[in-house]
Amino acid sequence: MASRKKSNKKKSRRNFIQSGLKCGAGALFFSTAATSCKNPKEKVKALTQDGQLVEIDKPEAECCKPATPEEARNGIPNRKFVMVIDLSRCRNARKCIEKCQEAHHLLPGQEFMRVYLMQRTDKSAPYWFPKPCYHCNNPLCASVCPVGATYKRSDGIVLVDNERCIGCKFCMTGCPYNARIFIWEKLEREDEEDIEYSPETSIPVKEGTVAKCDFCPDMIRKKELPHCVTACPMGVIYFGDINEDSVTNGTETVSFSELIKENDGYRYLEVLGTDPSVYYLPANDRLFPFERGLDGLDDEVIERYKDTPYFKNKRNG
């Protein structure tokens, strides 16, 4: 596959996220897996001043406590978070979904990140299309919530406070991207009584409320990337700060503006006027044949794709 025209310009004078995100002193860390503050000897990746990613021992530091519902309404100052998804790299490994479900205590089938099988025409090859919440700058979901449970922060993140949510589902009907789920039942955990609820972690989940992708602001406060970013084995998902013009997939750090410009990046259904904070790079020069994404899938998951043009043509052919 021909390589993407990604910017190789590293950030020599700016970190991906600077001191405004830090719980304590030290560099910004990009971990390759979900990490625990209780293990100071764990290996993490650190971004050096010249823009290189190096592996070091995780230092001892004071960890951030989960933000209270009141604190979670305040965005991280001077930040505007953005996500970029490279469709040419996605092979439907579903590791992003699995890690998100684990981190947010979701049951199988409860998915904040969904992967669709897309096809532009019946003659073009299908491709995999991961779809999180788009954290719109003009969020219709927030505008229809009657109790202020859904709200947008100054850093661009849209959150749901399940302590305020009354389960009316207005936000679900207001979202044109079908990005929300309703919690009909929750995962029972023995340690749930010890978990302090925060809209930034979205846990513990609460029956009878709405939930969605939250961009993992609790991870950002710990100087780490969202779970879906670090879990993806193909580096499909980039995350960063549009004010710093920098995004990373945990392996490479690139200029957001150049990445979008040079690869004809776009936003899904941008015509709706929602102004999403998630961008896509087209599925050109794909790394994998899309069929590989069907290998090993559960029957229930495969059934979701049966109404796509590919499967219909396969049945008729």
Buried (B, 14 or more C-beta within 10 A) or exposed (E): EEEBEBBEEBBEEBBBBBEEBBBEEEBBBBBBEBBEBEEEEEEBBBBEEEBEBEEEEBBEBEEBEBBEBEEBBEBBEEBBBBBBBBBBBBBBBBBBBBBBBEBBBBBEEBBBBBBBBBBEEEEEEBBBBBBBBBBBBEBBBBEBBEEEBBBBBEBBBBBBBBEBBEBBBBBBEBBBBEBBBEBEEBBEEEEBEEEEBBBBBBBBBBEEBBBBBBBBBBBBBBBBBBBBBBBBEBBBBBBBBBBBBBBBBBEBBBBBBBBBEBBEBEBBEEEBEBBBBBBBBBBEEBBBEBEEBBEEBEEEBEEEBEEBBBBEEEEEE
